[in-house]
Amino acid sequence: MTTSTEAKLFEIKTVWHDAGRVYLLDQTLLPLEELVLEITTVEEMWDAIKRLAVRGAPAIGVAAGFGAWIAARNAAAVGSDVRGAILSACDYLATSRPTAVNLFWALDRIKAFVERHSSASGRALAELVLTEAEAIRSEDLESCHNIGRHGAELITNGETLLTHCNAGALATSGFGTALAPMFWAAQVQGKQIAVFADETRPLLQGSRLTAWELQKAGIPVTLICDNMAGSVLASGKVQRIIVGADRIAANGDAANKIGTYPLAVLARYHDVPFYVAAPFSTIDAATATGADIPIEERSPQEVAQVGSTVTAPSDINVYNPAFDVTPAELITAYITDRGVFERIENGQGLNPESDS
């Protein structure tokens, strides 16, 4: 439940349901254009996830829940097998992106929900699935608020932080993970903070999305190239780093946008605390270590060109992993919706650093 304090917080609608329709903000066009798309089929939702129109592990999970409902709604409208349509849609949506565990968590939750309501069928089952999809969205928003509340206790007035990629409101149902403590510290606690945002090559989520969000929230932000981070840390300008995660293995290794791992190495060398912020649903107890996390590889064009401008020879070999894995030993603590933990082990948080 959103409190009166939380109602004042900076939020962005990313994917939502309204009056029988599902919408999402097309993040591929930001910051130049704010276009809202209506998603009418499972195939459209799959495409939106695949091409990053909706992105960020929590937001992908929310989108998957609504995608399952779209399948149910469309099947009910023509008298088809609603249960079969839901299960088929879940299997199909699971093929869109491999790394973010929240996608599979949400789809498994929908499947389990359908099994628990085995007596329901047709439109009644479709309505029940919509209720569950809405619950996934509202629970994620509450989870983000809790991440913000816990993480803000780590931030000191006057600090400058650094973040990588986008783990803000756009990556969730509306408030963020890595940016949530910053929003909470600034807007609820009144702390004066500033942020360095890595541009995050090759798709520039830091410059296109994070910088845009922080500006909208009124938090001073300075954009830097990814390869400037070491120099900025050496200068002593950054007191703390907070990043998100698309999957956290049972031993605490964390997969996040490519470029996070070298940032953690730099943070250790320069003795700057390095935090990973994520909801507990991002912790994958079934994945033992980071070595077991599937890493998505994307199109060579994302590296060989910027927008429509080609920046490399046409026949060049390109390696384009979307994520890297930061070993647990480089992570100072995990900021979760259940509190701040010094380590994750066997899929559970141990040794709470803060009980705030």
C-alpha positions in Angstrom: 0.0 0.0 0.0 1.3 3.4 -0.9 1.6 5.8 2.0 1.0 9.5 1.9 4.8 10.0 2.0 5.3 7.6 -0.9 2.6 9.4 -2.9 4.9 12.4 -3.2 7.7 10.3 -4.8 8.9 10.6 -8.4 7.4 7.8 -10.4 7.0 6.9 -14.1 4.4 4.6 -15.6 6.2 2.0 -17.6 3.6 -0.8 -18.3 0.1 -0.8 -17.1 -3.6 -1.8 -17.6 -6.4 0.6 -18.0 -10.0 -0.1 -19.0 -9.3 -3.5 -20.6 -6.2 -2.4 -22.5 -2.4 -2.7 -21.8 0.0 0.1 -22.4 3.7 0.6 -22.2 6.1 3.5 -22.6 8.3 2.9 -25.6 11.8 3.3 -24.0 13.6 2.9 -27.3 12.5 6.5 -28.2 13.5 8.2 -25.0 14.6 10.9 -24.2 13.6 12.5 -27.5 10.0 11.2 -27.7 7.6 9.9 -25.1 5.4 7.4 -27.0 2.8 5.2 -25.3 2.1 1.9 -27.1 -1.0 -0.2 -26.8 -0.1 -3.9 -26.7 -2.9 -6.1 -28.1 -1.3 -9.5 -28.7 1.2 -11.8 -27.1 3.4 -11.4 -30.1 3.5 -7.7 -29.7 4.5 -8.1 -26.0 7.2 -10.5 -26.9 8.5 -8.1 -29.5 8.4 -5.2 -27.0 10.4 -7.2 -24.5 12.9 -8.4 -27.1 13.6 -5.0 -28.7 13.8 -3.3 -25.3 10.6 -1.1 -25.7 10.1 -2.4 -22.1 13.2 -3.3 -20.2 14.7 -3.8 -16.8 14.2 -7.1 -14.9 11.2 -6.0 -12.7 9.4 -4.3 -15.6 9.9 -7.3 -17.8 8.2 -9.4 -15.2 5.3 -7.1 -15.0 5.0 -7.0 -18.8 5.0 -10.8 -18.9 2.1 -11.0 -16.4 0.0 -8.6 -18.6 1.1 -10.6 -21.7 -0.4 -13.7 -20.2 -3.6 -11.8 -19.5 -3.7 -10.5 -23.1 -3.6 -14.2 -24.3 -6.4 -15.1 -21.9 -8.5 -12.1 -23.0 -8.1 -12.7 -26.7 -8.8 -16.5 -26.3 -12.0 -15.8 -24.2 -13.2 -13.3 -26.8 -13.3 -16.0 -29.5 -14.4 -18.9 -27.3 -11.0 -20.6 -27.4 -9.3 -22.6 -24.6 -8.3 -19.8 -22.2 -6.2 -22.1 -20.0 -4.2 -23.4 -22.9 -3.7 -20.0 -24.3 -2.3 -18.7 -21.0 0.2 -21.6 -20.7 1.2 -21.3 -24.3 1.8 -17.6 -24.0 3.9 -18.1 -20.9 6.1 -20.6 -22.7 6.4 -18.2 -25.7 7.2 -15.1 -23.6 9.9 -17.0 -21.8 11.9 -17.1 -25.1 12.1 -13.3 -25.4 15.2 -12.7 -23.2 17.2 -15.2 -21.2 19.0 -13.3 -18.4 16.5 -11.4 -16.3 15.1 -14.0 -13.8 12.1 -11.8 -13.0 10.6 -12.7 -16.4 10.6 -16.4 -15.5 9.5 -15.7 -12.0 6.5 -13.9 -13.2 5.6 -16.5 -15.8 6.0 -19.3 -13.3 3.7 -17.4 -10.9 1.0 -17.0 -13.5 1.3 -20.8 -14.3 1.0 -21.7 -10.6 -2.0 -19.3 -10.3 -3.8 -21.0 -13.2 -3.2 -24.4 -11.6 -4.6 -23.2 -8.3 -7.8 -22.0 -10.1 -8.4 -25.2 -12.1 -12.1 -24.9 -11.7 -12.2 -21.5 -13.5 -12.5 -21.2 -17.2 -13.3 -18.8 -20.0 -13.8 -15.2 -19.2 -13.8 -15.9 -15.5 -10.3 -17.3 -15.7 -9.1 -14.4 -17.8 -10.4 -11.9 -15.1 -8.6 -13.8 -12.4 -5.3 -13.7 -14.4 -5.8 -9.9 -14.8 -6.1 -9.6 -11.0 -2.8 -11.6 -10.6 -1.0 -9.5 -13.2 -2.2 -6.3 -11.5 -0.9 -7.8 -8.2 2.6 -8.4 -9.7 2.7 -4.8 -10.7 1.5 -3.3 -7.4 3.8 -5.6 -5.4 6.8 -4.5 -7.5 6.0 -0.9 -6.9 5.8 -1.5 -3.1 9.0 -3.5 -3.3 10.8 -0.6 -5.0 9.6 1.8 -2.3 11.0 -0.5 0.3 14.3 -0.7 -1.6 14.4 3.0 -1.6 13.6 3.3 2.1 16.3 0.8 3.1 18.9 2.0 0.7 18.5 5.7 1.6 19.8 5.0 5.1 23.2 4.2 3.5 23.4 7.6 1.8 24.9 10.6 3.6 23.8 14.1 3.0 26.2 15.8 0.5 27.3 12.6 -1.1 27.9 12.0 -4.8 26.9 8.6 -6.2 27.6 6.7 -9.4 25.3 4.3 -11.2 25.5 2.2 -14.4 22.8 1.5 -17.0 19.3 2.2 -15.9 17.8 0.7 -12.8 15.3 3.5 -12.2 11.6 3.9 -12.5 11.8 2.9 -16.2 13.2 -0.5 -15.3 10.4 -1.3 -12.9 6.7 -0.7 -12.4 7.5 3.0 -11.7 10.0 3.8 -9.0 13.3 1.8 -9.5 15.9 -0.3 -7.7 19.3 1.3 -7.9 17.8 4.8 -8.2 15.2 4.2 -5.6 17.5 5.0 -2.6 18.5 8.2 -4.4 14.9 9.2 -5.0 14.0 8.4 -1.4 17.1 10.2 0.1 16.4 13.3 -1.9 12.6 13.5 -1.8 11.7 12.0 1.5 14.7 12.7 3.6 15.7 16.0 2.0 19.3 15.0 1.5 21.4 17.0 -0.9 23.0 14.4 -3.3 24.4 14.3 -6.8 24.9 11.5 -9.3 27.3 10.5 -12.0 25.6 8.4 -14.7 27.7 6.1 -17.0 26.4 6.5 -20.6 26.3 2.6 -20.8 27.4 1.5 -24.2 26.3 0.2 -26.6 22.6 1.2 -26.2 23.2 4.2 -24.0 20.6 3.4 -21.2 22.6 5.6 -18.9 22.5 8.7 -21.1 19.1 8.2 -22.6 17.2 6.9 -19.6 19.0 7.4 -16.3 20.1 11.0 -16.9 16.6 11.8 -18.2 15.0 10.3 -15.0 17.3 12.0 -12.6 16.8 15.4 -14.3 13.0 14.9 -14.1 13.3 14.1 -10.4 15.4 17.2 -9.8 18.5 15.4 -8.8 21.8 16.9 -10.1 23.3 14.4 -12.6 26.5 14.5 -14.6 26.8 12.2 -17.6 30.2 10.4 -18.3 31.5 7.9 -20.8 31.9 4.4 -19.4 35.6 4.6 -19.7 35.8 7.7 -17.6 34.6 5.9 -14.4 38.0 5.0 -13.2 39.3 8.5 -13.5 36.2 9.9 -11.7 36.7 7.3 -8.8 40.4 8.2 -8.6 39.5 11.8 -8.2 37.6 11.1 -5.0 34.4 12.7 -6.5 32.3 9.5 -5.8 31.5 8.2 -2.3 29.2 5.3 -3.3 28.1 3.2 -6.3 24.7 1.6 -6.6 23.7 -0.6 -9.5 20.8 -2.9 -10.3 20.7 -6.6 -11.2 18.9 -8.8 -13.7 19.7 -12.0 -11.8 21.5 -12.7 -8.5 22.8 -16.3 -8.1 22.4 -18.3 -4.9 26.0 -17.4 -3.9 25.4 -13.7 -4.4 27.1 -13.3 -7.8 25.1 -10.6 -9.7 24.4 -10.3 -13.4 23.8 -6.7 -14.6 24.4 -4.6 -17.7 27.7 -5.2 -19.4 30.3 -2.9 -17.8 29.2 -3.5 -14.2 31.9 -6.0 -13.4 34.9 -3.7 -14.3 33.1 -0.9 -12.4 33.1 -3.2 -9.3 36.8 -3.9 -9.8 37.5 -0.2 -9.9 35.4 0.4 -6.8 37.4 -2.2 -4.9 40.7 -0.7 -6.0 39.6 2.8 -5.0 37.9 1.7 -1.7 34.4 2.9 -2.8 31.4 0.9 -1.5 29.7 -1.0 -4.3 26.0 -1.9 -3.8 23.6 -4.0 -5.8 19.9 -3.0 -5.4 17.2 -5.5 -6.4 14.0 -7.1 -5.1 14.2 -10.6 -3.6 12.5 -11.9 -6.7 15.7 -11.2 -8.6 17.6 -13.7 -6.4 17.6 -17.1 -8.2 18.1 -19.8 -5.6 18.1 -22.4 -8.5 21.2 -20.9 -10.0 24.3 -21.8 -7.9 26.8 -19.2 -9.1 27.3 -16.5 -11.7 28.9 -19.0 -14.0 25.5 -20.6 -14.4 23.6 -17.5 -15.4 22.7 -17.4 -19.1 24.1 -14.3 -20.7 22.1 -12.8 -23.6 24.1 -11.9 -26.7 22.5 -9.3 -28.9 22.8 -8.0 -32.5 26.3 -7.0 -33.8 24.7 -3.8 -35.2 24.2 -2.5 -31.6 28.0 -2.2 -31.3 29.0 -1.5 -35.0 26.7 1.5 -35.3 25.2 4.3 -33.1 21.6 4.8 -34.1 21.6 4.7 -37.9 25.3 5.8 -38.1 27.7 3.0 -39.0 30.9 3.3 -36.9 32.8 0.1 -37.9 33.8 -1.8 -41.0 30.8 -3.7 -42.5 32.6 -7.1 -42.2 34.0 -6.7 -38.7 33.5 -9.5 -36.1 31.5 -8.3 -33.1 31.0 -9.8 -29.6 28.0 -8.2 -27.9 27.1 -9.8 -24.5 24.3 -7.7 -22.9 25.4 -8.5 -19.4 28.4 -9.4 -17.2 28.6 -11.0 -13.8 30.1 -9.3 -10.7 31.5 -11.8 -8.2 29.9 -11.6 -4.7 33.2 -10.8 -3.1 33.3 -7.4 -4.9 29.8 -6.5 -3.7 29.7 -4.5 -0.4 26.0 -5.3 0.3 22.7 -6.0 -1.3 19.9 -3.5 -1.0 16.6 -5.4 -1.1 13.0 -4.9 -0.3 13.6 -6.9 2.9 16.5 -4.9 4.1 20.3 -4.4 3.4 22.4 -7.6 3.5 26.1 -8.1 3.5 25.9 -11.3 1.5 23.5 -13.6 -0.3 24.0 -17.3 0.3 21.8 -20.2 -0.9 19.3 -17.7 -2.2 18.8 -16.1 1.2 20.0 -12.9 2.8 22.4 -13.3 5.7 24.1 -10.9 8.1 21.8 -7.8 7.8 23.8 -4.7 7.7 20.8 -2.6 8.6 17.4 -3.4 10.1 16.0 -0.1 9.0 
